[in-house]
Each structure stands twice: as structure tokens, then as C-alpha cells.
């Protein structure tokens, strides 16, 4: 069945999740008015994206990261102009040894992520997925987790209405979802999201989670809606018998077990400041 339709009926997080969950390879074309964005997937992960009005210029990003000097950028732009724009700026920067490929990959990834974040604000338009259509060999491809794009993108937008629409029933019970086989996912969550997810146990209602979290109902629902739209938590079909509250250390142990069930894979957690990064590597079947 063709994957196409209206963004008014299917939100972009839902569309991204469908492509990722199906581990599709191809190109998702998204159009609103005269703006068209092409998002390229490989086995469910974003590898490249292009919009005619890119928000961030690669040269400017490199300069802001202090990888490239203003003089080097000016020289590269001059050489590109002499070639009548037949050579890509990144190719020139590498050939002149102003940067290396890893520098270029970093800014390309940033550029793609910023484009995808802006897409999540679209509430109208159309989309169509083209199977097995790939970016050209000239493009610098990367690997970007759909879940992280959705989580970070939604952090940047006014989400109160989104949360109400995504989680209309406060008596609903959610649980941590199970990863699709053979698909790796890198999920980065801050400490608040990590602690909130510890309360999603397949027993508590959304209302109960909001009360326990101490974030306040509005903020807790916003964060829970992000996790739901990213496909990290899903609605439970039945509500098990409620259990008594567990001590904090037991809650942490249970969360680790839930992650193992959720992903059926090995998980490494690295603490940095007030942020926890979870790097997830699936076991090969």
C-alpha cells in the first residue's frame, strides 16, 4: 500500500514513526504550499534531508564551531564561484584541507536535524514515500535516530495543545514499547524524562503519573506526549491491578529491567552533568 496522504490526518511524528517502524528505505517527500522537503531513510533511520530554504549554511556552521576561519570560508566560496558553483562547498573545504570529513559530517548532521525539527511544526501539507529512492553519491550521509528527532523537535514547540490531543484520556495506562527486531535505536533523554519514564509501568494511569511526578500536570503530560509520539511508550490494552509504591532503589532497578524488555538489547547509560545519555545496541538475531 502506498504511503501518502495529508499531514492534517497523520502528524509528521506519526509518519516518521511509521517509516522507522517498518524499517523502510527510500525518500519521504513533504510539501506545504511551495515548500518541499525531501527526507531520505535507510532501514528506518534518517540518513539525509534537503529543503530548498536550509536554515543553516554549512560554512556558517563550521565557522560558528570554530572549525573554519572566516578567511578560509571566504577562500572556499571564491573557489566555488570560480567553478560556477559546479563544486560543492564541502568538497572544496576538504580538498583545501581546511576541514576533514568528520568535521563535515558533524555540520551536515546538525543541518539535517535543524531542518527536521522545523518540519515538526507543520500542521498542514501532504506527504508521499518513494520506496528505494536514495540521495546521490555526492551527498554526505549520516545516521539520525527518528526517536531523538521527534523528542528534540517537540521540545522546541508550544506543546500544551499537542499534549491534550495526543493524550486525551487521563485514565489511560501506558507501558514502555518493544523495539522492532534488527533495528537499533539511540535514545537520548534528559534526567527529568528518565525519571518520568520510570513511572510508566503498565499499571499507573496518566493522571497518577502526573500526580507522582511533581512536575505539575501540564508539564508532565507534555513530556509524556513526547515519549508517546516518539514511539517510546504505548497505550496498554488492559489495566493490571495496581501495586503499592516501590522504594526509589527498587524503581530504578525496575526501570533497567523495563528497558531490557523494551529493546531486547544491550543498553549502556552514561551520565554527563544533569543529562543521561542512553546508547542502545540491538542484539543480532
Buried (B, 14 or more C-beta within 10 A) or exposed (E): EEBBEEBEEBBBBBBBBBBBBBBBBBBBBBBBEEEEBBBBBBBBBBBBBBBEEBEBEBBEBBBEEEBBEEEBBEBBEEBBEEEEEEBBBBBBBBEEEBBEEEBBBBBBBBBBBBBBBBBBEBEEBEBEBBEEBBBEEEBBBBBBBBBBBBBBBBBEEEBEEBBEEBBEEEEBBBBBBEBBEEBBBBBBBBEBBBBBBBBBBBBBBBBBBBBBBEBEBEBBBBBBBBBBBBBBBBEBEEEEEEEEEEEEEEBEEEBEEBBEEBBEBEBEEEEEEEBBBBBBEBEEE
